[in-house]
Structure formats: C-alpha cells, structure tokens
Amino acid sequence: MQKFLLVSLLALSLRAALAQTTPVSDPALAVPPPAAPSTPTASPLTTYGFVDAYYGYDFDHANGNDRPYFLFSHGRQNEFAVNNALLGARYDDGHVRGAVGLHAGTYVSANYANEDPVLRHVYEAYAGFRPFAKAWLDLGIFGSHIGFESAISKDNWTLTRSVMAENTPYYEAGARFTYEVGPRLTLTGLVLNGWQNIRETNQAKALGTQLQWKPTDKLLINSSTFYGNEQPQGLLVRRRYYHNFYVTYAASPRLNLALVFDVGKQQSDGHHGYDTWHAASAFAKYKLADKFSTTLRGEYYYAERGVLIRSIMPSALDADFRVAGGSLNLDYAPASNVVFRVEGRYLNGMRGVFARSDNPDNRSYGNLTTSIAWSF
C-alpha cells in the first residue's frame, strides 16, 4: 500500500511539473495544445503561479515615473515594481476544461484601466468542452489570439514587448472554437466583445480567426485576423480590419529566428476612406550556454494619422506616428523556473513622439530594464 501511495504521489508531481511548462501562453503556440489522455493516477486539476518583479531606468527622462504612454508592460521607471503577479488553477480531463486566474501589478493597472473594477484582476476565466473529437468550445476570458508576444514575460524572447505587441490585444472575452485538424495544424474561430475589452462597449460583436501550422519540427507559421467596430455606443460605426502574421524557425539547436508583420485598417472620421497602420519586428535568440541566452530585436511601427495610437495619446494629433528601434537582452536561468533578465532598448520617432517636459520636440528614447521572474 505504501508503495502504491508513493507511486501515485510521484505521478501527480510529474503531471503538475508538465502542466507548469505546457506552453498555453507560449507565443510559439498561442492556441492551447491538445489535452493529453487522462490516466487513472493523473489529476486533471493543476495550479500555477507567476511573479515578474522589475526595475527600469529611462535615460534623460523628465516625465516622472511613467514610461511613454504607448508602453504598457514594465511601464514604470526608476521604481521597484511588480509587472504581473499571477495565481490560478486549470482543469483538463481531455473532455472538459476550464481555468480561473487572478493577477495584479503595473501591467494590470495600465492595460485594464477601462475595465469594470470587479473584472480588472481577472487574468483568465473560461469553461469549455469537446463538442466532438478534436474540437474545443470555450466561453469566457482568455489570452489573445493575436501576436507573437504574450502577457507572461517568461514566455517571450525579450523582456519588454515591442510597440506592435503593446498596442494589440493581450486578452479577449467571448467564445472560442478550436479544431485540431492534425498534429501540425490547428484552426480557431472566435466571436468577441471587442478589441481587448472584457465588457461590451457597443451592441456589435467582433470576429477573429487563427491558423497555426507547423510543417516541420523547426518551422511554425501563424496567421490571425480581427474584424469589428470598436467605437463606443452612439458614435458612428468605424470598421476595423487587422491581420497578424508571424513565422518562427529553429535554425540550429542554439539559434532561433522569428519574423512578425501586422497590418490594420480602420474607417476614418466621416468614412472618408481608411487609415492604415502597419508594424514589423525581427528576433534572433541565441543560446550562449546552458543557463545563458540573448535576444536581439529590431522593430518599427507606423500609423497613418495616428490611427489607434492617437486615441490613447495625452492629446489627439491628426498626424502620422512612426517609431523604430531595437533592443538587446541577456537572460540567466539559475533554475528551471527562475529567469533573471537585463535588457537595453532604444527607440527613435517622429518629432515630439517622446516629448519631455523639458523638450517637447524630443525624438529619441532609451531605457534599461531588469527583471526576476519566478513561476510554479
């Protein structure tokens, strides 16, 4: 009997360890992977947690402790802070699944500022089942189907997020239907309340799709789309179309590459045509040693007439928005569930994009950010 109990405890521990490393929020596999078959000794219920504590410093900064208005993750400078502290539980027996996760931190304060106070601290809360073999139907709040970078920094190749990732949804609320065509191809369709909003802001619903194809063990291709009207109730309808595309490639056991390109269009004021925005980023991640790695990122973001970006600026400007730059980070993982990261970043933009109280025409911006992230 004692031997049986010992074997059962070891099996449960192994199941929990595997669950903690399942890439549910991994940008290389944004769609939750197929559930493993349930076994008599394996528990379908797992718990998880994550803490991302950081310190950032902005060079030649004169705007207090807030970083530029379009950067939401690790958004404080010259301040010891917690970007995201997360605690949750997931259930998956192969036929039924669900999750509840709560979080807090500066990421939450910045990204959920417009949500109902009761819902701001909900990271995920959904329930789902298999309507038939190889399909899942989920309803609730879950991670976004758009983008290569997620809200969980340990799953990203870089510490901070690209401008593109910061200004696309981190989370969504709605219904998600996932069909596993095969072990290398997954299709997803979504009906959503909108573009990163839990509560509905009008009477319209948004639509989304995602295709993830892994033709080889080294190559992953993702295509995600979004369509909807994101204007508050009572305002003129302005349709938004968006497409996110990325590809990752394992060039060698040490080198991984990724290319990301997004493009969006939204009806302009008065429906006089469309305003367009597009962005791209390139990543090269290299494993220096067993516990050390580094990632180089280059990026740009362009928005015609400041579409989308303009709506969150301190003062609206009817002018183009353009930013380009790069970052370099060094990661050290002393244990499998801890990573220490240091990243330097530089961005250059059009006149006044990085306005400071002492220099309203400032065009450049640089920062240094360090973080310790722990998960279980």
Order of alpha helices (4+ residues) and beta strands (2+ residues): alpha-beta-beta-beta-alpha-beta-beta-alpha-beta-beta-beta-beta-beta-beta-beta-beta-beta-beta-beta
